[in-house]
Amino acid sequence: MGEPDLVEPTSPRRGERASYYSAVCLETGEVEVMELEGNSNSVTSAAFLRQLRERHT
């Protein structure tokens, strides 16, 4: 503790990060992605599930 970093951090700063929901079909390998604006919550989770249902009946 208290020692300087030996390597400069490479993580993006808050606001420069990108967050996504994603799912992979185990049978076909097809990937479904939804980029998030802001943080994930129950509303964004439900939206991703609706997207999956609409595109993969």
All heavy atoms as a GROMACS GRO file, in nm:
protein
  443
    1MET      N    1   0.084  -0.119   0.000
    1MET     CA    2   0.000   0.000   0.000
    1MET      C    3   0.088   0.124   0.000
    1MET      O    4   0.194   0.127   0.060
    1MET     CB    5  -0.090   0.002   0.124
    1MET     CG    6  -0.200  -0.103   0.128
    1MET     SD    7  -0.309  -0.099  -0.012
    1MET     CE    8  -0.430   0.017   0.038
    2GLY      N    9   0.041   0.226  -0.067
    2GLY     CA   10   0.112   0.351  -0.068
    2GLY      C   11   0.224   0.359  -0.170
    2GLY      O   12   0.284   0.463  -0.187
    3GLU      N   13   0.255   0.248  -0.237
    3GLU     CA   14   0.362   0.247  -0.338
    3GLU      C   15   0.304   0.292  -0.473
    3GLU      O   16   0.191   0.259  -0.507
    3GLU     CB   17   0.420   0.107  -0.352
    3GLU     CG   18   0.489   0.056  -0.227
    3GLU     CD   19   0.615   0.134  -0.196
    3GLU    OE1   20   0.690   0.167  -0.288
    3GLU    OE2   21   0.637   0.163  -0.076
    4PRO      N   22   0.382   0.364  -0.553
    4PRO     CA   23   0.333   0.404  -0.686
    4PRO      C   24   0.319   0.282  -0.777
    4PRO      O   25   0.387   0.181  -0.759
    4PRO     CB   26   0.441   0.498  -0.738
    4PRO     CG   27   0.562   0.469  -0.656
    4PRO     CD   28   0.516   0.414  -0.525
    5ASP      N   29   0.228   0.293  -0.875
    5ASP     CA   30   0.209   0.186  -0.973
    5ASP      C   31   0.336   0.167  -1.055
    5ASP      O   32   0.401   0.264  -1.094
    5ASP     CB   33   0.094   0.219  -1.068
    5ASP     CG   34  -0.040   0.220  -0.999
    5ASP    OD1   35  -0.053   0.153  -0.894
    5ASP    OD2   36  -0.132   0.287  -1.049
    6LEU      N   37   0.371   0.041  -1.081
    6LEU     CA   38   0.486   0.012  -1.165
    6LEU      C   39   0.451   0.024  -1.313
    6LEU      O   40   0.537   0.049  -1.396
    6LEU     CB   41   0.538  -0.129  -1.135
    6LEU     CG   42   0.589  -0.152  -0.993
    6LEU    CD1   43   0.630  -0.297  -0.975
    6LEU    CD2   44   0.705  -0.059  -0.963
    7VAL      N   45   0.324   0.004  -1.345
    7VAL     CA   46   0.276   0.010  -1.483
    7VAL      C   47   0.159   0.108  -1.487
    7VAL      O   48   0.073   0.105  -1.399
    7VAL     CB   49   0.231  -0.129  -1.531
    7VAL    CG1   50   0.174  -0.122  -1.672
    7VAL    CG2   51   0.345  -0.228  -1.523
    8GLU      N   52   0.157   0.191  -1.585
    8GLU     CA   53   0.048   0.286  -1.602
    8GLU      C   54  -0.082   0.209  -1.629
    8GLU      O   55  -0.085   0.118  -1.711
    8GLU     CB   56   0.080   0.377  -1.721
    8GLU     CG   57   0.007   0.508  -1.725
    8GLU     CD   58   0.029   0.597  -1.605
    8GLU    OE1   59   0.140   0.600  -1.548
    8GLU    OE2   60  -0.066   0.664  -1.567
    9PRO      N   61  -0.193   0.240  -1.560
    9PRO     CA   62  -0.319   0.169  -1.584
    9PRO      C   63  -0.369   0.191  -1.727
    9PRO      O   64  -0.348   0.298  -1.784
    9PRO     CB   65  -0.416   0.227  -1.482
    9PRO     CG   66  -0.352   0.351  -1.431
    9PRO     CD   67  -0.206   0.344  -1.459
   10THR      N   68  -0.430   0.088  -1.784
   10THR     CA   69  -0.480   0.097  -1.921
   10THR      C   70  -0.633   0.099  -1.927
   10THR      O   71  -0.689   0.110  -2.034
   10THR     CB   72  -0.430  -0.022  -2.005
   10THR    OG1   73  -0.474  -0.143  -1.943
   10THR    CG2   74  -0.278  -0.021  -2.015
   11SER      N   75  -0.700   0.089  -1.813
   11SER     CA   76  -0.846   0.091  -1.812
   11SER      C   77  -0.896   0.228  -1.855
   11SER      O   78  -0.840   0.330  -1.815
   11SER     CB   79  -0.900   0.061  -1.672
   11SER     OG   80  -0.862  -0.066  -1.631
   12PRO      N   81  -1.005   0.229  -1.934
   12PRO     CA   82  -1.061   0.359  -1.972
   12PRO      C   83  -1.121   0.428  -1.851
   12PRO      O   84  -1.163   0.364  -1.756
   12PRO     CB   85  -1.168   0.324  -2.074
   12PRO     CG   86  -1.192   0.179  -2.061
   12PRO     CD   87  -1.076   0.119  -1.993
   13ARG      N   88  -1.123   0.560  -1.855
   13ARG     CA   89  -1.185   0.636  -1.747
   13ARG      C   90  -1.336   0.621  -1.754
   13ARG      O   91  -1.392   0.585  -1.857
   13ARG     CB   92  -1.149   0.784  -1.760
   13ARG     CG   93  -1.002   0.811  -1.738
   13ARG     CD   94  -0.975   0.958  -1.746
   13ARG     NE   95  -1.027   1.011  -1.872
   13ARG     CZ   96  -0.964   1.096  -1.949
   13ARG    NH1   97  -0.846   1.140  -1.915
   13ARG    NH2   98  -1.018   1.140  -2.060
   14ARG      N   99  -1.401   0.648  -1.642
   14ARG     CA  100  -1.547   0.645  -1.636
   14ARG      C  101  -1.599   0.737  -1.745
   14ARG      O  102  -1.547   0.845  -1.767
   14ARG     CB  103  -1.592   0.692  -1.500
   14ARG     CG  104  -1.733   0.660  -1.467
   14ARG     CD  105  -1.754   0.690  -1.318
   14ARG     NE  106  -1.876   0.650  -1.260
   14ARG     CZ  107  -1.916   0.528  -1.238
   14ARG    NH1  108  -1.843   0.428  -1.277
   14ARG    NH2  109  -2.029   0.502  -1.179
   15GLY      N  110  -1.700   0.697  -1.817
   15GLY     CA  111  -1.752   0.776  -1.927
   15GLY      C  112  -1.692   0.738  -2.060
   15GLY      O  113  -1.746   0.769  -2.164
   16GLU      N  114  -1.576   0.672  -2.059
   16GLU     CA  115  -1.512   0.625  -2.183
   16GLU      C  116  -1.534   0.476  -2.201
   16GLU      O  117  -1.493   0.419  -2.300
   16GLU     CB  118  -1.362   0.653  -2.180
   16GLU     CG  119  -1.327   0.799  -2.182
   16GLU     CD  120  -1.178   0.822  -2.173
   16GLU    OE1  121  -1.104   0.729  -2.136
   16GLU    OE2  122  -1.135   0.934  -2.201
   17ARG      N  123  -1.596   0.413  -2.104
   17ARG     CA  124  -1.618   0.269  -2.109
   17ARG      C  125  -1.744   0.238  -2.190
   17ARG      O  126  -1.836   0.318  -2.197
   17ARG     CB  127  -1.637   0.213  -1.968
   17ARG     CG  128  -1.515   0.230  -1.884
   17ARG     CD  129  -1.539   0.178  -1.746
   17ARG     NE  130  -1.422   0.208  -1.664
   17ARG     CZ  131  -1.419   0.201  -1.535
   17ARG    NH1  132  -1.527   0.164  -1.469
   17ARG    NH2  133  -1.311   0.229  -1.469
   18ALA      N  134  -1.745   0.122  -2.248
   18ALA     CA  135  -1.863   0.074  -2.320
   18ALA      C  136  -1.913  -0.052  -2.249
   18ALA      O  137  -1.833  -0.137  -2.212
   18ALA     CB  138  -1.829   0.043  -2.464
   19SER      N  139  -2.043  -0.058  -2.229
   19SER     CA  140  -2.103  -0.176  -2.166
   19SER      C  141  -2.202  -0.240  -2.262
   19SER      O  142  -2.270  -0.169  -2.337
   19SER     CB  143  -2.175  -0.136  -2.036
   19SER     OG  144  -2.084  -0.085  -1.943
   20TYR      N  145  -2.209  -0.371  -2.257
   20TYR     CA  146  -2.294  -0.446  -2.349
   20TYR      C  147  -2.362  -0.561  -2.277
   20TYR      O  148  -2.311  -0.614  -2.180
   20TYR     CB  149  -2.211  -0.509  -2.462
   20TYR     CG  150  -2.140  -0.410  -2.549
   20TYR    CD1  151  -2.015  -0.362  -2.515
   20TYR    CD2  152  -2.199  -0.365  -2.666
   20TYR    CE1  153  -1.949  -0.270  -2.595
   20TYR    CE2  154  -2.134  -0.273  -2.746
   20TYR     CZ  155  -2.010  -0.226  -2.711
   20TYR     OH  156  -1.945  -0.136  -2.790
   21TYR      N  157  -2.478  -0.600  -2.329
   21TYR     CA  158  -2.535  -0.730  -2.300
   21TYR      C  159  -2.501  -0.817  -2.420
   21TYR      O  160  -2.498  -0.768  -2.534
   21TYR     CB  161  -2.688  -0.723  -2.291
   21TYR     CG  162  -2.743  -0.667  -2.163
   21TYR    CD1  163  -2.797  -0.540  -2.159
   21TYR    CD2  164  -2.744  -0.743  -2.047
   21TYR    CE1  165  -2.850  -0.488  -2.042
   21TYR    CE2  166  -2.796  -0.693  -1.930
   21TYR     CZ  167  -2.848  -0.565  -1.928
   21TYR     OH  168  -2.901  -0.516  -1.811
   22SER      N  169  -2.476  -0.943  -2.398
   22SER     CA  170  -2.451  -1.032  -2.511
   22SER      C  171  -2.498  -1.172  -2.477
   22SER      O  172  -2.508  -1.210  -2.360
   22SER     CB  173  -2.303  -1.034  -2.549
   22SER     OG  174  -2.226  -1.083  -2.441
   23ALA      N  175  -2.530  -1.247  -2.582
   23ALA     CA  176  -2.572  -1.385  -2.568
   23ALA      C  177  -2.518  -1.463  -2.686
   23ALA      O  178  -2.506  -1.409  -2.797
   23ALA     CB  179  -2.725  -1.395  -2.564
   24VAL      N  180  -2.485  -1.589  -2.664
   24VAL     CA  181  -2.432  -1.676  -2.770
   24VAL      C  182  -2.521  -1.799  -2.780
   24VAL      O  183  -2.550  -1.864  -2.680
   24VAL     CB  184  -2.287  -1.719  -2.739
   24VAL    CG1  185  -2.236  -1.814  -2.845
   24VAL    CG2  186  -2.197  -1.599  -2.725
   25CYS      N  187  -2.563  -1.831  -2.902
   25CYS     CA  188  -2.638  -1.953  -2.926
   25CYS      C  189  -2.539  -2.069  -2.926
   25CYS      O  190  -2.445  -2.071  -3.005
   25CYS     CB  191  -2.712  -1.946  -3.059
   25CYS     SG  192  -2.798  -2.100  -3.099
   26LEU      N  193  -2.557  -2.163  -2.836
   26LEU     CA  194  -2.464  -2.275  -2.825
   26LEU      C  195  -2.472  -2.370  -2.945
   26LEU      O  196  -2.377  -2.441  -2.973
   26LEU     CB  197  -2.490  -2.352  -2.696
   26LEU     CG  198  -2.466  -2.272  -2.567
   26LEU    CD1  199  -2.499  -2.356  -2.446
   26LEU    CD2  200  -2.323  -2.221  -2.561
   27GLU      N  201  -2.585  -2.370  -3.016
   27GLU     CA  202  -2.600  -2.458  -3.132
   27GLU      C  203  -2.536  -2.401  -3.258
   27GLU      O  204  -2.475  -2.473  -3.334
   27GLU     CB  205  -2.748  -2.487  -3.156
   27GLU     CG  206  -2.810  -2.568  -3.044
   27GLU     CD  207  -2.959  -2.587  -3.064
   27GLU    OE1  208  -3.015  -2.536  -3.164
   27GLU    OE2  209  -3.020  -2.653  -2.978
   28THR      N  210  -2.551  -2.269  -3.280
   28THR     CA  211  -2.505  -2.208  -3.405
   28THR      C  212  -2.383  -2.118  -3.388
   28THR      O  213  -2.318  -2.084  -3.486
   28THR     CB  214  -2.616  -2.124  -3.469
   28THR    OG1  215  -2.644  -2.011  -3.383
   28THR    CG2  216  -2.743  -2.205  -3.491
   29GLY      N  217  -2.357  -2.074  -3.265
   29GLY     CA  218  -2.248  -1.980  -3.240
   29GLY      C  219  -2.286  -1.836  -3.270
   29GLY      O  220  -2.203  -1.745  -3.257
   30GLU      N  221  -2.411  -1.814  -3.310
   30GLU     CA  222  -2.458  -1.677  -3.340
   30GLU      C  223  -2.454  -1.594  -3.212
   30GLU      O  224  -2.489  -1.641  -3.104
   30GLU     CB  225  -2.600  -1.683  -3.395
   30GLU     CG  226  -2.651  -1.551  -3.445
   30GLU     CD  227  -2.789  -1.564  -3.508
   30GLU    OE1  228  -2.848  -1.673  -3.506
   30GLU    OE2  229  -2.837  -1.462  -3.556
   31VAL      N  230  -2.413  -1.467  -3.227
   31VAL     CA  231  -2.400  -1.376  -3.113
   31VAL      C  232  -2.500  -1.262  -3.127
   31VAL      O  233  -2.515  -1.205  -3.235
   31VAL     CB  234  -2.257  -1.318  -3.105
   31VAL    CG1  235  -2.244  -1.218  -2.991
   31VAL    CG2  236  -2.155  -1.430  -3.090
   32GLU      N  237  -2.567  -1.231  -3.020
   32GLU     CA  238  -2.660  -1.118  -3.014
   32GLU      C  239  -2.602  -1.018  -2.914
   32GLU      O  240  -2.560  -1.056  -2.804
   32GLU     CB  241  -2.797  -1.166  -2.967
   32GLU     CG  242  -2.904  -1.062  -2.971
   32GLU     CD  243  -2.944  -1.023  -3.114
   32GLU    OE1  244  -2.948  -1.112  -3.201
   32GLU    OE2  245  -2.971  -0.904  -3.136
   33VAL      N  246  -2.598  -0.890  -2.952
   33VAL     CA  247  -2.536  -0.787  -2.868
   33VAL      C  248  -2.628  -0.667  -2.858
   33VAL      O  249  -2.697  -0.631  -2.954
   33VAL     CB  250  -2.401  -0.742  -2.929
   33VAL    CG1  251  -2.340  -0.629  -2.849
   33VAL    CG2  252  -2.306  -0.858  -2.940
   34MET      N  253  -2.629  -0.605  -2.741
   34MET     CA  254  -2.699  -0.477  -2.722
   34MET      C  255  -2.607  -0.387  -2.640
   34MET      O  256  -2.571  -0.421  -2.528
   34MET     CB  257  -2.832  -0.497  -2.649
   34MET     CG  258  -2.910  -0.367  -2.634
   34MET     SD  259  -3.070  -0.391  -2.552
   34MET     CE  260  -3.021  -0.361  -2.382
   35GLU      N  261  -2.568  -0.272  -2.698
   35GLU     CA  262  -2.484  -0.176  -2.626
   35GLU      C  263  -2.571  -0.100  -2.526
   35GLU      O  264  -2.686  -0.067  -2.554
   35GLU     CB  265  -2.418  -0.079  -2.722
   35GLU     CG  266  -2.323   0.015  -2.653
   35GLU     CD  267  -2.244   0.102  -2.749
   35GLU    OE1  268  -2.265   0.092  -2.870
   35GLU    OE2  269  -2.161   0.180  -2.700
   36LEU      N  270  -2.515  -0.074  -2.410
   36LEU     CA  271  -2.587  -0.001  -2.306
   36LEU      C  272  -2.548   0.146  -2.307
   36LEU      O  273  -2.433   0.180  -2.328
   36LEU     CB  274  -2.553  -0.056  -2.168
   36LEU     CG  275  -2.606  -0.194  -2.135
   36LEU    CD1  276  -2.552  -0.238  -2.000
   36LEU    CD2  277  -2.756  -0.193  -2.134
   37GLU      N  278  -2.646   0.229  -2.283
   37GLU     CA  279  -2.623   0.371  -2.257
   37GLU      C  280  -2.633   0.385  -2.106
   37GLU      O  281  -2.741   0.373  -2.050
   37GLU     CB  282  -2.731   0.455  -2.324
   37GLU     CG  283  -2.739   0.440  -2.474
   37GLU     CD  284  -2.647   0.534  -2.546
   37GLU    OE1  285  -2.614   0.639  -2.488
   37GLU    OE2  286  -2.608   0.503  -2.659
   38GLY      N  287  -2.523   0.403  -2.038
   38GLY     CA  288  -2.526   0.413  -1.892
   38GLY      C  289  -2.516   0.276  -1.826
   38GLY      O  290  -2.459   0.183  -1.882
   39ASN      N  291  -2.573   0.265  -1.708
   39ASN     CA  292  -2.563   0.142  -1.629
   39ASN      C  293  -2.673   0.043  -1.662
   39ASN      O  294  -2.780   0.080  -1.708
   39ASN     CB  295  -2.570   0.176  -1.480
   39ASN     CG  296  -2.454   0.260  -1.436
   39ASN    OD1  297  -2.342   0.240  -1.482
   39ASN    ND2  298  -2.479   0.355  -1.349
   40SER      N  299  -2.646  -0.083  -1.634
   40SER     CA  300  -2.748  -0.186  -1.651
   40SER      C  301  -2.843  -0.183  -1.532
   40SER      O  302  -2.804  -0.147  -1.421
   40SER     CB  303  -2.684  -0.324  -1.664
   40SER     OG  304  -2.614  -0.356  -1.546
   41ASN      N  305  -2.968  -0.218  -1.558
   41ASN     CA  306  -3.070  -0.225  -1.454
   41ASN      C  307  -3.181  -0.317  -1.503
   41ASN      O  308  -3.169  -0.377  -1.611
   41ASN     CB  309  -3.122  -0.085  -1.418
   41ASN     CG  310  -3.174  -0.009  -1.538
   41ASN    OD1  311  -3.244  -0.065  -1.623
   41ASN    ND2  312  -3.141   0.118  -1.547
   42SER      N  313  -3.288  -0.328  -1.429
   42SER     CA  314  -3.396  -0.419  -1.467
   42SER      C  315  -3.460  -0.378  -1.599
   42SER      O  316  -3.501  -0.464  -1.678
   42SER     CB  317  -3.502  -0.428  -1.357
   42SER     OG  318  -3.560  -0.300  -1.333
   43VAL      N  319  -3.467  -0.249  -1.629
   43VAL     CA  320  -3.527  -0.202  -1.753
   43VAL      C  321  -3.441  -0.243  -1.873
   43VAL      O  322  -3.492  -0.293  -1.974
   43VAL     CB  323  -3.549  -0.049  -1.749
   43VAL    CG1  324  -3.596   0.004  -1.883
   43VAL    CG2  325  -3.648  -0.012  -1.639
   44THR      N  326  -3.310  -0.223  -1.862
   44THR     CA  327  -3.222  -0.260  -1.974
   44THR      C  328  -3.214  -0.411  -1.990
   44THR      O  329  -3.204  -0.461  -2.102
   44THR     CB  330  -3.081  -0.200  -1.957
   44THR    OG1  331  -3.025  -0.245  -1.834
   44THR    CG2  332  -3.084  -0.048  -1.959
   45SER      N  333  -3.218  -0.484  -1.879
   45SER     CA  334  -3.218  -0.631  -1.887
   45SER      C  335  -3.342  -0.681  -1.959
   45SER      O  336  -3.334  -0.768  -2.046
   45SER     CB  337  -3.212  -0.692  -1.746
   45SER     OG  338  -3.091  -0.660  -1.683
   46ALA      N  339  -3.458  -0.626  -1.924
   46ALA     CA  340  -3.583  -0.665  -1.990
   46ALA      C  341  -3.580  -0.629  -2.138
   46ALA      O  342  -3.627  -0.706  -2.222
   46ALA     CB  343  -3.702  -0.600  -1.921
   47ALA      N  344  -3.522  -0.514  -2.172
   47ALA     CA  345  -3.512  -0.473  -2.312
   47ALA      C  346  -3.426  -0.571  -2.391
   47ALA      O  347  -3.458  -0.606  -2.505
   47ALA     CB  348  -3.454  -0.331  -2.322
   48PHE      N  349  -3.316  -0.617  -2.332
   48PHE     CA  350  -3.231  -0.715  -2.401
   48PHE      C  351  -3.305  -0.847  -2.420
   48PHE      O  352  -3.298  -0.908  -2.527
   48PHE     CB  353  -3.100  -0.737  -2.325
   48PHE     CG  354  -3.009  -0.834  -2.394
   48PHE    CD1  355  -2.959  -0.807  -2.520
   48PHE    CD2  356  -2.973  -0.952  -2.332
   48PHE    CE1  357  -2.874  -0.896  -2.585
   48PHE    CE2  358  -2.887  -1.041  -2.396
   48PHE     CZ  359  -2.838  -1.013  -2.522
   49LEU      N  360  -3.379  -0.891  -2.320
   49LEU     CA  361  -3.456  -1.015  -2.334
   49LEU      C  362  -3.563  -1.001  -2.441
   49LEU      O  363  -3.587  -1.095  -2.518
   49LEU     CB  364  -3.517  -1.054  -2.200
   49LEU     CG  365  -3.415  -1.096  -2.093
   49LEU    CD1  366  -3.485  -1.115  -1.959
   49LEU    CD2  367  -3.339  -1.220  -2.134
   50ARG      N  368  -3.627  -0.883  -2.451
   50ARG     CA  369  -3.725  -0.860  -2.558
   50ARG      C  370  -3.656  -0.866  -2.694
   50ARG      O  371  -3.708  -0.924  -2.790
   50ARG     CB  372  -3.794  -0.725  -2.541
   50ARG     CG  373  -3.910  -0.728  -2.444
   50ARG     CD  374  -3.994  -0.601  -2.451
   50ARG     NE  375  -3.918  -0.480  -2.423
   50ARG     CZ  376  -3.889  -0.435  -2.302
   50ARG    NH1  377  -3.928  -0.500  -2.196
   50ARG    NH2  378  -3.819  -0.323  -2.288
   51GLN      N  379  -3.537  -0.806  -2.704
   51GLN     CA  380  -3.460  -0.809  -2.829
   51GLN      C  381  -3.430  -0.953  -2.868
   51GLN      O  382  -3.445  -0.990  -2.985
   51GLN     CB  383  -3.331  -0.731  -2.812
   51GLN     CG  384  -3.240  -0.734  -2.933
   51GLN     CD  385  -3.113  -0.654  -2.912
   51GLN    OE1  386  -3.118  -0.541  -2.865
   51GLN    NE2  387  -2.999  -0.711  -2.945
   52LEU      N  388  -3.387  -1.034  -2.773
   52LEU     CA  389  -3.360  -1.175  -2.803
   52LEU      C  390  -3.483  -1.247  -2.853
   52LEU      O  391  -3.480  -1.321  -2.951
   52LEU     CB  392  -3.309  -1.246  -2.677
   52LEU     CG  393  -3.165  -1.219  -2.635
   52LEU    CD1  394  -3.136  -1.286  -2.502
   52LEU    CD2  395  -3.067  -1.265  -2.741
   53ARG      N  396  -3.596  -1.225  -2.786
   53ARG     CA  397  -3.721  -1.292  -2.823
   53ARG      C  398  -3.766  -1.250  -2.963
   53ARG      O  399  -3.811  -1.332  -3.042
   53ARG     CB  400  -3.828  -1.261  -2.720
   53ARG     CG  401  -3.956  -1.337  -2.745
   53ARG     CD  402  -4.058  -1.319  -2.637
   53ARG     NE  403  -4.056  -1.184  -2.583
   53ARG     CZ  404  -4.122  -1.145  -2.477
   53ARG    NH1  405  -4.198  -1.230  -2.412
   53ARG    NH2  406  -4.115  -1.023  -2.434
   54GLU      N  407  -3.751  -1.120  -2.996
   54GLU     CA  408  -3.794  -1.071  -3.127
   54GLU      C  409  -3.707  -1.126  -3.240
   54GLU      O  410  -3.757  -1.159  -3.347
   54GLU     CB  411  -3.787  -0.919  -3.130
   54GLU     CG  412  -3.893  -0.852  -3.046
   54GLU     CD  413  -3.870  -0.701  -3.030
   54GLU    OE1  414  -3.773  -0.647  -3.089
   54GLU    OE2  415  -3.949  -0.640  -2.956
   55ARG      N  416  -3.579  -1.139  -3.216
   55ARG     CA  417  -3.487  -1.180  -3.324
   55ARG      C  418  -3.464  -1.332  -3.330
   55ARG      O  419  -3.414  -1.381  -3.430
   55ARG     CB  420  -3.353  -1.110  -3.305
   55ARG     CG  421  -3.366  -0.960  -3.320
   55ARG     CD  422  -3.235  -0.891  -3.308
   55ARG     NE  423  -3.251  -0.747  -3.318
   55ARG     CZ  424  -3.152  -0.662  -3.309
   55ARG    NH1  425  -3.029  -0.704  -3.291
   55ARG    NH2  426  -3.174  -0.533  -3.319
   56HIS      N  427  -3.500  -1.401  -3.223
   56HIS     CA  428  -3.475  -1.547  -3.217
   56HIS      C  429  -3.598  -1.615  -3.159
   56HIS      O  430  -3.602  -1.649  -3.042
   56HIS     CB  431  -3.351  -1.575  -3.132
   56HIS     CG  432  -3.230  -1.502  -3.177
   56HIS    ND1  433  -3.150  -1.547  -3.281
   56HIS    CD2  434  -3.176  -1.385  -3.138
   56HIS    CE1  435  -3.053  -1.460  -3.300
   56HIS    NE2  436  -3.066  -1.361  -3.215
   57THR      N  437  -3.697  -1.633  -3.242
   57THR     CA  438  -3.824  -1.690  -3.195
   57THR      C  439  -3.814  -1.836  -3.161
   57THR      O  440  -3.742  -1.913  -3.215
   57THR     CB  441  -3.932  -1.670  -3.301
   57THR    OG1  442  -3.886  -1.723  -3.426
   57THR    CG2  443  -3.965  -1.523  -3.316
   0.00000   0.00000   0.00000
